[in-house]
Amino acid sequence: MKVLKNIKIIFPDKIEKGSIIFSDRIEKIIIKEKDVCQEKGSSLDIIDGGGYYLSPGFIDIHFHGVAGFDTMDASQEALLHIRESLPESGVTSFLPTTISMPIEDLIRSLEAIRIAMRKERTGSTGARILGCHLEGPFINKKYKGAHAEENIILPDLELIKNFIDIIKIVTLAPEIEGAEELISFLRAKGIICSAGHSGATYEEMLKALRSGISHITHLFNAMPGLHHRDPGIIGTALTTDISIELIADLIHIHPAVLQLVLQAKDLNQIILVTDQMRAGTLEDGEYEFGGQPVIVKEGIARLADGSLAGSRLTLDQAVRNISRISSLPLYKIINMVTYNPARLLGLDDELGWIRAGNRADFVLLDKGLKVKSVFKDGLRIY
């Protein structure tokens, strides 16, 4: 049994000084430091947290790749490198995310994710794969973003139904032909339906919400802007309780617009994501994303036509960015990368917040919110 003491514990609604007793799961939370040694005496392996913040492990629900590797590489080697690279940014769990490519490539990628999930064991040193986020290919060509138009197709249940066990989120355009039937099918299977790469009107979005859409992929990006007579997807996001993703790299969304959303939206419905692609953690240069060449210049990834192509953002940097541009309490920001995504995925009974019985997934953050150490299932992995 281990105890992590001298820490400031970030709970969903507050921050308190205390200690955590844990093995692979949290055994007990002790607020009074003097009570630690009375619990189990000398049998405890005591770790001094140095006065750092203790956050639950971060969860990235929209992540393509890092360090030269991508989900669409469809190999165990790529997924292993990705998993091993993520903890340095505080991520202990994630959804490898696809992009619109030929069907055979998507199938290979989904099969690789399934194999990686089956092989994973408690005590592994990389981030935990929770399932897959299928972004496309059922999207609107007009709002394709970095998705190659030739790979965008109408909804196809045949692609989906063989991977119900691993697909957790599907990003689709609710206005396209066949979308309503697909949404109904997915919701019946417990899969989250997310509106994205879409030109849906406000009225179409309200109908989609009734059908089962419950999330919005990277709000503001790959969709029409907000218009006072045509509120569209953004208007829906700001006037309903639908959950949303934000890419808080200060490139995809202007800081003033991020501030607007933080003021207008229920903070419990905001999830920070990275949309990181294979250039993450690497230098400027030429890369590939979704079968298309990408140029990364001054840290910004773009296609030849200037479209943003994912990001080089890390989730810890997203936390620091929101902290810098807002006056929100830290625990409310941390919820956006821990409790909120866990709740969306229906995993908040074991992940996303610090309470007895949950998995011992922790991130130690210094006062500048830099990652100092990461634990997953009670094992220090960074």
TIKEZA-98860 format. One record per residue (C-alpha): residue in three letters; x, y, z. Coordinates in nm, 3 decimals. Layout:
// residues N
+------+---------+---------+---------+
| code |      px |      py |      pz |
+------+---------+---------+---------+
|  ALA |       X |       Y |       Z |
...
+------+---------+---------+---------+
***
This chain:
// residues 382
+------+---------+---------+---------+
| code |      px |      py |      pz |
+------+---------+---------+---------+
|  MET |   0.000 |   0.000 |   0.000 |
|  LYS |   0.123 |   0.351 |  -0.086 |
|  VAL |   0.046 |   0.692 |   0.053 |
|  LEU |   0.095 |   1.015 |  -0.137 |
|  LYS |   0.119 |   1.295 |   0.118 |
|  ASN |   0.182 |   1.669 |   0.123 |
|  ILE |  -0.045 |   1.740 |  -0.173 |
|  LYS |  -0.329 |   1.972 |  -0.267 |
|  ILE |  -0.605 |   1.740 |  -0.385 |
|  ILE |  -0.823 |   1.866 |  -0.671 |
|  PHE |  -1.179 |   1.744 |  -0.620 |
|  PRO |  -1.463 |   1.824 |  -0.865 |
|  ASP |  -1.587 |   2.105 |  -0.637 |
|  LYS |  -1.285 |   2.217 |  -0.431 |
|  ILE |  -0.914 |   2.183 |  -0.357 |
|  GLU |  -0.797 |   2.059 |  -0.017 |
|  LYS |  -0.462 |   1.969 |   0.138 |
|  GLY |  -0.437 |   1.603 |   0.232 |
|  SER |  -0.308 |   1.256 |   0.149 |
|  ILE |  -0.416 |   0.962 |  -0.064 |
|  ILE |  -0.375 |   0.596 |   0.034 |
|  PHE |  -0.380 |   0.373 |  -0.273 |
|  SER |  -0.278 |   0.052 |  -0.446 |
|  ASP |  -0.417 |   0.012 |  -0.798 |
|  ARG |  -0.726 |   0.194 |  -0.670 |
|  ILE |  -0.779 |   0.471 |  -0.418 |
|  GLU |  -0.821 |   0.315 |  -0.076 |
|  LYS |  -0.873 |   0.625 |   0.136 |
|  ILE |  -0.848 |   1.003 |   0.128 |
|  ILE |  -0.712 |   1.167 |   0.441 |
|  ILE |  -0.742 |   1.541 |   0.485 |
|  LYS |  -0.554 |   1.566 |   0.816 |
|  GLU |  -0.187 |   1.488 |   0.748 |
|  LYS |  -0.122 |   1.383 |   1.109 |
|  ASP |  -0.366 |   1.094 |   1.068 |
|  VAL |  -0.169 |   0.930 |   0.784 |
|  CYS |   0.071 |   0.721 |   0.990 |
|  GLN |  -0.207 |   0.612 |   1.224 |
|  GLU |  -0.383 |   0.433 |   0.938 |
|  LYS |  -0.146 |   0.147 |   0.860 |
|  GLY |   0.167 |   0.236 |   1.048 |
|  SER |   0.503 |   0.142 |   0.900 |
|  SER |   0.346 |  -0.078 |   0.629 |
|  LEU |   0.282 |   0.230 |   0.418 |
|  ASP |   0.516 |   0.325 |   0.135 |
|  ILE |   0.513 |   0.702 |   0.185 |
|  ILE |   0.566 |   0.934 |  -0.113 |
|  ASP |   0.609 |   1.307 |  -0.053 |
|  GLY |   0.409 |   1.506 |  -0.308 |
|  GLY |   0.618 |   1.818 |  -0.254 |
|  GLY |   0.315 |   2.038 |  -0.198 |
|  TYR |   0.203 |   1.989 |  -0.560 |
|  TYR |  -0.154 |   1.977 |  -0.687 |
|  LEU |  -0.294 |   1.626 |  -0.726 |
|  SER |  -0.530 |   1.599 |  -1.023 |
|  PRO |  -0.711 |   1.292 |  -1.153 |
|  GLY |  -0.547 |   1.152 |  -1.466 |
|  PHE |  -0.633 |   1.352 |  -1.778 |
|  ILE |  -0.864 |   1.201 |  -2.043 |
|  ASP |  -0.836 |   1.305 |  -2.410 |
|  ILE |  -1.143 |   1.203 |  -2.610 |
|  HIS |  -1.022 |   1.350 |  -2.941 |
|  PHE |  -0.665 |   1.256 |  -3.023 |
|  HIS |  -0.512 |   1.142 |  -3.353 |
|  GLY |  -0.140 |   1.099 |  -3.292 |
|  VAL |   0.191 |   1.216 |  -3.151 |
|  ALA |   0.569 |   1.178 |  -3.190 |
|  GLY |   0.547 |   1.074 |  -3.555 |
|  PHE |   0.273 |   0.816 |  -3.508 |
|  ASP |  -0.100 |   0.826 |  -3.589 |
|  THR |  -0.407 |   0.616 |  -3.513 |
|  MET |  -0.448 |   0.557 |  -3.887 |
|  ASP |  -0.108 |   0.383 |  -3.903 |
|  ALA |  -0.319 |   0.088 |  -3.787 |
|  SER |  -0.031 |  -0.090 |  -3.615 |
|  GLN |   0.047 |  -0.209 |  -3.264 |
|  GLU |   0.381 |  -0.030 |  -3.286 |
|  ALA |   0.213 |   0.305 |  -3.354 |
|  LEU |  -0.043 |   0.260 |  -3.076 |
|  LEU |   0.230 |   0.156 |  -2.831 |
|  HIS |   0.440 |   0.464 |  -2.911 |
|  ILE |   0.132 |   0.684 |  -2.877 |
|  ARG |   0.039 |   0.530 |  -2.542 |
|  GLU |   0.392 |   0.567 |  -2.408 |
|  SER |   0.415 |   0.931 |  -2.522 |
|  LEU |   0.093 |   1.058 |  -2.364 |
|  PRO |   0.168 |   1.043 |  -1.989 |
|  GLU |   0.423 |   1.326 |  -2.008 |
|  SER |   0.130 |   1.559 |  -2.079 |
|  GLY |  -0.077 |   1.415 |  -1.793 |
|  VAL |  -0.295 |   1.187 |  -2.006 |
|  THR |  -0.371 |   0.848 |  -1.850 |
|  SER |  -0.669 |   0.753 |  -2.072 |
|  PHE |  -0.768 |   0.845 |  -2.427 |
|  LEU |  -0.971 |   0.766 |  -2.736 |
|  PRO |  -0.756 |   0.707 |  -3.046 |
|  THR |  -0.939 |   0.905 |  -3.313 |
|  THR |  -0.974 |   0.820 |  -3.680 |
|  ILE |  -1.008 |   1.046 |  -3.983 |
|  SER |  -1.193 |   0.991 |  -4.311 |
|  MET |  -0.988 |   0.750 |  -4.523 |
|  PRO |  -1.072 |   0.455 |  -4.752 |
|  ILE |  -1.297 |   0.202 |  -4.575 |
|  GLU |  -1.028 |  -0.068 |  -4.571 |
|  ASP |  -0.793 |   0.169 |  -4.390 |
|  LEU |  -1.058 |   0.257 |  -4.132 |
|  ILE |  -1.129 |  -0.111 |  -4.071 |
|  ARG |  -0.758 |  -0.185 |  -4.021 |
|  SER |  -0.731 |   0.100 |  -3.775 |
|  LEU |  -1.035 |  -0.013 |  -3.577 |
|  GLU |  -0.906 |  -0.370 |  -3.569 |
|  ALA |  -0.567 |  -0.249 |  -3.442 |
|  ILE |  -0.736 |  -0.052 |  -3.163 |
|  ARG |  -0.939 |  -0.358 |  -3.062 |
|  ILE |  -0.627 |  -0.575 |  -3.044 |
|  ALA |  -0.440 |  -0.312 |  -2.840 |
|  MET |  -0.728 |  -0.290 |  -2.593 |
|  ARG |  -0.739 |  -0.668 |  -2.551 |
|  LYS |  -0.363 |  -0.684 |  -2.491 |
|  GLU |  -0.357 |  -0.404 |  -2.235 |
|  ARG |  -0.306 |  -0.510 |  -1.875 |
|  THR |  -0.324 |  -0.334 |  -1.540 |
|  GLY |   0.022 |  -0.200 |  -1.462 |
|  SER |   0.115 |  -0.114 |  -1.822 |
|  THR |   0.319 |   0.205 |  -1.847 |
|  GLY |   0.132 |   0.378 |  -2.128 |
|  ALA |  -0.197 |   0.566 |  -2.134 |
|  ARG |  -0.510 |   0.351 |  -2.127 |
|  ILE |  -0.712 |   0.310 |  -2.449 |
|  LEU |  -1.080 |   0.352 |  -2.362 |
|  GLY |  -1.212 |   0.283 |  -2.710 |
|  CYS |  -1.227 |   0.470 |  -3.039 |
|  HIS |  -1.358 |   0.807 |  -3.154 |
|  LEU |  -1.470 |   0.762 |  -3.515 |
|  GLU |  -1.441 |   1.110 |  -3.669 |
|  GLY |  -1.596 |   1.080 |  -4.013 |
|  PRO |  -1.638 |   0.955 |  -4.276 |
|  PHE |  -2.008 |   1.044 |  -4.239 |
|  ILE |  -1.962 |   1.421 |  -4.257 |
|  ASN |  -2.054 |   1.718 |  -4.476 |
|  LYS |  -1.808 |   1.768 |  -4.762 |
|  LYS |  -1.856 |   2.144 |  -4.744 |
|  TYR |  -1.713 |   2.143 |  -4.391 |
|  LYS |  -1.456 |   1.869 |  -4.439 |
|  GLY |  -1.167 |   2.055 |  -4.275 |
|  ALA |  -0.864 |   1.826 |  -4.303 |
|  HIS |  -1.070 |   1.526 |  -4.419 |
|  ALA |  -1.005 |   1.429 |  -4.781 |
|  GLU |  -1.328 |   1.479 |  -4.978 |
|  GLU |  -1.293 |   1.155 |  -5.175 |
|  ASN |  -1.312 |   0.956 |  -4.850 |
|  ILE |  -1.633 |   1.115 |  -4.721 |
|  ILE |  -1.937 |   0.889 |  -4.761 |
|  LEU |  -2.301 |   0.865 |  -4.654 |
|  PRO |  -2.375 |   0.674 |  -4.332 |
|  ASP |  -2.300 |   0.303 |  -4.359 |
|  LEU |  -2.412 |   0.070 |  -4.081 |
|  GLU |  -2.191 |  -0.208 |  -4.216 |
|  LEU |  -1.879 |  -0.014 |  -4.115 |
|  ILE |  -2.014 |   0.052 |  -3.767 |
|  LYS |  -2.183 |  -0.267 |  -3.654 |
|  ASN |  -1.874 |  -0.489 |  -3.637 |
|  PHE |  -1.701 |  -0.248 |  -3.400 |
|  ILE |  -1.978 |  -0.165 |  -3.153 |
|  ASP |  -1.758 |  -0.304 |  -2.876 |
|  ILE |  -1.486 |  -0.039 |  -2.917 |
|  ILE |  -1.647 |   0.269 |  -3.074 |
|  LYS |  -1.739 |   0.519 |  -2.804 |
|  ILE |  -1.802 |   0.838 |  -3.007 |
|  VAL |  -1.900 |   0.892 |  -3.371 |
|  THR |  -1.862 |   1.240 |  -3.520 |
|  LEU |  -2.109 |   1.291 |  -3.805 |
|  ALA |  -2.307 |   1.560 |  -3.983 |
|  PRO |  -2.670 |   1.521 |  -3.868 |
|  GLU |  -2.810 |   1.697 |  -4.176 |
|  ILE |  -2.682 |   1.448 |  -4.435 |
|  GLU |  -2.890 |   1.171 |  -4.590 |
|  GLY |  -2.914 |   0.865 |  -4.366 |
|  ALA |  -2.783 |   1.040 |  -4.055 |
|  GLU |  -3.105 |   1.014 |  -3.855 |
|  GLU |  -3.117 |   0.637 |  -3.896 |
|  LEU |  -2.750 |   0.606 |  -3.801 |
|  ILE |  -2.799 |   0.824 |  -3.491 |
|  SER |  -3.091 |   0.608 |  -3.375 |
|  PHE |  -2.887 |   0.292 |  -3.426 |
|  LEU |  -2.584 |   0.426 |  -3.241 |
|  ARG |  -2.781 |   0.559 |  -2.944 |
|  ALA |  -2.955 |   0.222 |  -2.906 |
|  LYS |  -2.606 |   0.071 |  -2.876 |
|  GLY |  -2.494 |   0.326 |  -2.618 |
|  ILE |  -2.254 |   0.507 |  -2.853 |
|  ILE |  -2.221 |   0.886 |  -2.823 |
|  CYS |  -2.333 |   1.074 |  -3.134 |
|  SER |  -2.146 |   1.400 |  -3.191 |
|  ALA |  -2.228 |   1.672 |  -3.443 |
|  GLY |  -1.920 |   1.786 |  -3.629 |
|  HIS |  -1.784 |   1.878 |  -3.973 |
|  SER |  -2.139 |   1.987 |  -4.031 |
|  GLY |  -2.348 |   2.272 |  -4.165 |
|  ALA |  -2.662 |   2.178 |  -3.971 |
|  THR |  -2.908 |   2.460 |  -3.904 |
|  TYR |  -3.039 |   2.536 |  -3.557 |
|  GLU |  -3.365 |   2.359 |  -3.642 |
|  GLU |  -3.181 |   2.055 |  -3.777 |
|  MET |  -2.973 |   2.044 |  -3.461 |
|  LEU |  -3.278 |   2.054 |  -3.235 |
|  LYS |  -3.423 |   1.763 |  -3.432 |
|  ALA |  -3.091 |   1.579 |  -3.405 |
|  LEU |  -3.089 |   1.631 |  -3.028 |
|  ARG |  -3.428 |   1.462 |  -3.011 |
|  SER |  -3.293 |   1.175 |  -3.223 |
|  GLY |  -2.988 |   1.121 |  -3.001 |
|  ILE |  -2.711 |   1.370 |  -3.078 |
|  SER |  -2.562 |   1.459 |  -2.739 |
|  HIS |  -2.222 |   1.615 |  -2.811 |
|  ILE |  -2.047 |   1.859 |  -3.046 |
|  THR |  -1.702 |   1.795 |  -3.190 |
|  HIS |  -1.447 |   2.082 |  -3.167 |
|  LEU |  -1.699 |   2.366 |  -3.143 |
|  PHE |  -1.643 |   2.652 |  -3.395 |
|  ASN |  -1.414 |   2.444 |  -3.617 |
|  ALA |  -1.542 |   2.285 |  -3.939 |
|  MET |  -1.889 |   2.440 |  -3.906 |
|  PRO |  -2.059 |   2.773 |  -3.997 |
|  GLY |  -1.996 |   3.070 |  -3.772 |
|  LEU |  -2.261 |   3.212 |  -3.542 |
|  HIS |  -2.504 |   3.446 |  -3.719 |
|  HIS |  -2.774 |   3.643 |  -3.542 |
|  ARG |  -3.042 |   3.515 |  -3.780 |
|  ASP |  -2.896 |   3.169 |  -3.831 |
|  PRO |  -2.763 |   3.038 |  -3.498 |
|  GLY |  -2.674 |   2.693 |  -3.634 |
|  ILE |  -2.461 |   2.447 |  -3.437 |
|  ILE |  -2.290 |   2.715 |  -3.231 |
|  GLY |  -2.622 |   2.866 |  -3.127 |
|  THR |  -2.739 |   2.519 |  -3.028 |
|  ALA |  -2.427 |   2.469 |  -2.818 |
|  LEU |  -2.480 |   2.792 |  -2.629 |
|  THR |  -2.854 |   2.754 |  -2.566 |
|  THR |  -2.889 |   2.384 |  -2.475 |
|  ASP |  -2.722 |   2.145 |  -2.231 |
|  ILE |  -2.536 |   1.955 |  -2.504 |
|  SER |  -2.171 |   1.885 |  -2.421 |
|  ILE |  -1.898 |   2.038 |  -2.636 |
|  GLU |  -1.530 |   2.000 |  -2.721 |
|  LEU |  -1.294 |   2.297 |  -2.730 |
|  ILE |  -0.944 |   2.299 |  -2.881 |
|  ALA |  -0.784 |   2.553 |  -2.650 |
|  ASP |  -0.455 |   2.606 |  -2.833 |
|  LEU |  -0.544 |   2.976 |  -2.890 |
|  ILE |  -0.513 |   2.905 |  -3.264 |
|  HIS |  -0.830 |   2.712 |  -3.345 |
|  ILE |  -1.033 |   2.955 |  -3.133 |
|  HIS |  -0.949 |   3.314 |  -3.039 |
|  PRO |  -0.900 |   3.367 |  -2.662 |
|  ALA |  -1.191 |   3.616 |  -2.654 |
|  VAL |  -1.424 |   3.354 |  -2.802 |
|  LEU |  -1.304 |   3.096 |  -2.552 |
|  GLN |  -1.385 |   3.344 |  -2.276 |
|  LEU |  -1.732 |   3.397 |  -2.425 |
|  VAL |  -1.802 |   3.023 |  -2.417 |
|  LEU |  -1.670 |   2.987 |  -2.062 |
|  GLN |  -1.912 |   3.258 |  -1.952 |
|  ALA |  -2.212 |   3.142 |  -2.156 |
|  LYS |  -2.190 |   2.764 |  -2.124 |
|  ASP |  -2.241 |   2.535 |  -1.826 |
|  LEU |  -1.881 |   2.448 |  -1.735 |
|  ASN |  -1.984 |   2.089 |  -1.661 |
|  GLN |  -2.060 |   2.048 |  -2.033 |
|  ILE |  -1.720 |   2.167 |  -2.159 |
|  ILE |  -1.446 |   1.917 |  -2.248 |
|  LEU |  -1.099 |   2.026 |  -2.354 |
|  VAL |  -0.944 |   1.815 |  -2.630 |
|  THR |  -0.624 |   1.834 |  -2.828 |
|  ASP |  -0.710 |   1.703 |  -3.179 |
|  GLN |  -0.335 |   1.637 |  -3.177 |
|  MET |  -0.181 |   1.484 |  -3.490 |
|  ARG |   0.148 |   1.304 |  -3.549 |
|  ALA |   0.356 |   1.624 |  -3.540 |
|  GLY |   0.274 |   1.661 |  -3.172 |
|  THR |   0.599 |   1.697 |  -2.967 |
|  LEU |   0.801 |   1.722 |  -3.292 |
|  GLU |   0.956 |   2.016 |  -3.476 |
|  ASP |   0.815 |   2.221 |  -3.762 |
|  GLY |   0.829 |   2.039 |  -4.095 |
|  GLU |   0.637 |   1.825 |  -4.342 |
|  TYR |   0.402 |   1.555 |  -4.214 |
|  GLU |   0.094 |   1.356 |  -4.320 |
|  PHE |  -0.261 |   1.357 |  -4.187 |
|  GLY |  -0.548 |   1.154 |  -4.330 |
|  GLY |  -0.343 |   1.071 |  -4.638 |
|  GLN |  -0.274 |   1.438 |  -4.713 |
|  PRO |   0.051 |   1.636 |  -4.682 |
|  VAL |   0.065 |   1.877 |  -4.389 |
|  ILE |   0.306 |   2.161 |  -4.325 |
|  VAL |   0.375 |   2.254 |  -3.964 |
|  LYS |   0.510 |   2.608 |  -3.942 |
|  GLU |   0.554 |   2.801 |  -3.618 |
|  GLY |   0.372 |   2.518 |  -3.442 |
|  ILE |   0.060 |   2.537 |  -3.661 |
|  ALA |  -0.037 |   2.240 |  -3.882 |
|  ARG |  -0.207 |   2.321 |  -4.214 |
|  LEU |  -0.296 |   2.153 |  -4.542 |
|  ALA |  -0.175 |   2.308 |  -4.866 |
|  ASP |  -0.504 |   2.501 |  -4.896 |
|  GLY |  -0.448 |   2.660 |  -4.554 |
|  SER |  -0.699 |   2.448 |  -4.363 |
|  LEU |  -0.597 |   2.365 |  -4.006 |
|  ALA |  -0.498 |   1.999 |  -3.984 |
|  GLY |  -0.532 |   1.893 |  -3.623 |
|  SER |  -0.295 |   2.049 |  -3.373 |
|  ARG |   0.028 |   2.014 |  -3.177 |
|  LEU |  -0.155 |   2.098 |  -2.856 |
|  THR |  -0.107 |   1.887 |  -2.543 |
|  LEU |  -0.378 |   1.856 |  -2.280 |
|  ASP |  -0.165 |   2.006 |  -2.003 |
|  GLN |  -0.101 |   2.309 |  -2.224 |
|  ALA |  -0.475 |   2.341 |  -2.283 |
|  VAL |  -0.524 |   2.355 |  -1.905 |
|  ARG |  -0.256 |   2.622 |  -1.871 |
|  ASN |  -0.408 |   2.823 |  -2.156 |
|  ILE |  -0.755 |   2.827 |  -2.000 |
|  SER |  -0.603 |   2.914 |  -1.663 |
|  ARG |  -0.418 |   3.207 |  -1.820 |
|  ILE |  -0.711 |   3.358 |  -2.012 |
|  SER |  -0.981 |   3.307 |  -1.748 |
|  SER |  -1.041 |   3.364 |  -1.380 |
|  LEU |  -1.196 |   3.022 |  -1.326 |
|  PRO |  -1.104 |   2.822 |  -1.015 |
|  LEU |  -0.850 |   2.554 |  -1.099 |
|  TYR |  -1.080 |   2.268 |  -1.004 |
|  LYS |  -1.335 |   2.381 |  -1.264 |
|  ILE |  -1.067 |   2.380 |  -1.535 |
|  ILE |  -0.935 |   2.040 |  -1.429 |
|  ASN |  -1.289 |   1.900 |  -1.453 |
|  MET |  -1.277 |   1.978 |  -1.826 |
|  VAL |  -1.001 |   1.721 |  -1.878 |
|  THR |  -1.103 |   1.469 |  -1.610 |
|  TYR |  -1.451 |   1.450 |  -1.462 |
|  ASN |  -1.642 |   1.592 |  -1.760 |
|  PRO |  -1.501 |   1.349 |  -2.021 |
|  ALA |  -1.535 |   1.057 |  -1.778 |
|  ARG |  -1.900 |   1.144 |  -1.723 |
|  LEU |  -1.963 |   1.178 |  -2.097 |
|  LEU |  -1.822 |   0.828 |  -2.152 |
|  GLY |  -2.016 |   0.685 |  -1.859 |
|  LEU |  -1.692 |   0.600 |  -1.677 |
|  ASP |  -1.718 |   0.837 |  -1.382 |
|  ASP |  -1.775 |   0.540 |  -1.150 |
|  GLU |  -1.402 |   0.465 |  -1.181 |
|  LEU |  -1.226 |   0.749 |  -1.363 |
|  GLY |  -1.215 |   1.128 |  -1.372 |
|  TRP |  -1.228 |   1.221 |  -1.004 |
|  ILE |  -1.053 |   1.142 |  -0.680 |
|  ARG |  -1.264 |   0.931 |  -0.449 |
|  ALA |  -1.225 |   0.599 |  -0.267 |
|  GLY |  -1.277 |   0.307 |  -0.505 |
|  ASN |  -1.178 |   0.485 |  -0.824 |
|  ARG |  -0.867 |   0.388 |  -1.021 |
|  ALA |  -0.546 |   0.537 |  -0.885 |
|  ASP |  -0.482 |   0.758 |  -1.189 |
|  PHE |  -0.315 |   1.082 |  -1.078 |
|  VAL |  -0.122 |   1.377 |  -1.214 |
|  LEU |   0.104 |   1.587 |  -0.992 |
|  LEU |   0.112 |   1.948 |  -1.111 |
|  ASP |   0.335 |   2.227 |  -0.987 |
|  LYS |   0.207 |   2.580 |  -0.922 |
|  GLY |   0.265 |   2.663 |  -1.290 |
|  LEU |   0.048 |   2.360 |  -1.383 |
|  LYS |   0.343 |   2.174 |  -1.533 |
|  VAL |   0.330 |   1.795 |  -1.508 |
|  LYS |   0.575 |   1.660 |  -1.248 |
|  SER |   0.465 |   1.297 |  -1.208 |
|  VAL |   0.191 |   1.069 |  -1.341 |
|  PHE |   0.044 |   0.754 |  -1.185 |
|  LYS |  -0.183 |   0.503 |  -1.359 |
|  ASP |  -0.341 |   0.217 |  -1.167 |
|  GLY |  -0.117 |   0.315 |  -0.877 |
|  LEU |   0.206 |   0.279 |  -1.078 |
|  ARG |   0.424 |   0.582 |  -1.145 |
|  ILE |   0.448 |   0.595 |  -1.526 |
|  TYR |   0.610 |   0.938 |  -1.562 |
+------+---------+---------+---------+
***
